[in-house]
Amino acid sequence: YPTRSVHVEEPKPEIDVEVAVNVVTERLKRVPIFDPLSEEEMDRLAKSSKSRSYAPGEAIVRFGGEGNSMFVINSGKVEVQIVENGQPKKVNELAENDFFGEMSLLTGQPRTANVIATVETEVLQIRKNALKPILESNPVLVQSITDIIDERLAMLSKLDDDKPENADERKKGVMRSIRKFFGIRSH
């Protein structure tokens, strides 16, 4: 006689969109780079963010790749690697509420490092088109992001043993790159 196996699964409860947005908003509030955002701007950013999961050893971003998004770590850990003499070299480890990918997203330059999940990792992906209207209306956020990018560029230049360039000039250059890439006029 033919047999048939029937598997019965309970349907997954539907997640209320408003509750999901509130959870994402609360996560984004824990990220210092977004401190200058108003409640409304934070909600807009939360609504346009996408959750992504990565397995241990999976690359989230690759050196030289196009940077059209940044990431905020919800859970898990990642390793930031630069390529030195053809070999990956760990330069940082990031965990929950840390973020990465902002340099490429904001300046349009290629990715400067590999970011690899070291454990099961969930991130929020924030794309350029989600950030542009917020940057246009919030110059304080542009300054906050510029400061953080400048700190990370300074760290990378120390790792590369480059001659340290003038910090003010580097910061102005970052600000110009952000404004140009997003089409933001100076206020």
NORFEN-V789229 format. One record per run of one state. SS is the DSSP state (a for helix, b for strand, c for the rest). FROM is the first residue (numbers start at 0). TO is the last residue. If there is no record, write none. Layout:
((SS;FROM;TO) (SS;FROM;TO))
This chain:
((c;0;15) (a;16;28) (c;29;30) (a;31;33) (c;34;37) (a;38;47) (c;48;48) (b;49;53) (c;54;57) (b;58;60) (c;61;67) (b;68;74) (c;75;75) (b;76;83) (c;84;85) (b;86;94) (c;95;97) (b;98;99) (c;100;100) (a;101;106) (c;107;112) (b;113;116) (c;117;119) (b;120;126) (a;127;136) (c;137;137) (a;138;158) (c;159;165) (a;166;181) (c;182;186))
